[in-house]
Amino acid sequence: MIKLLNIVSWIGTISSIIGAFIVASKLFFLGYCFFIIGSLSWLLVGYYRKDKSLVVLNGTFFLANILGLYNAF
């Protein structure tokens, strides 16, 4: 399980970095898709590690990214 959480955390990190550069390039729809993957990944990691601050932060980011994706339409 620890190895899987490590993989999920790296997926979250890499997709969040890619999302940041894509949004900075003004490709908002695609960027928010990557941000959603990143925030969901870190939300899962926080949940399984019982890290409440990580869950709150990435739960909030997830909602903000959903809003951003909605506005990108």
C-alpha angles and dihedrals in degrees: 000000000000092000090050091050089051091053092047091049091052090048088053093048096046095044091048091052092048090047091053093054093044092051089046086055089056095248091128102168094053093040093054090050089058091045090053091053090049096048093045091050093052091043089058092046091050091048095051092043090048089234104154095187091055091048093050093046096048094038087057092045089050092054092045090050092050088052090048091050090049091051091047089066 
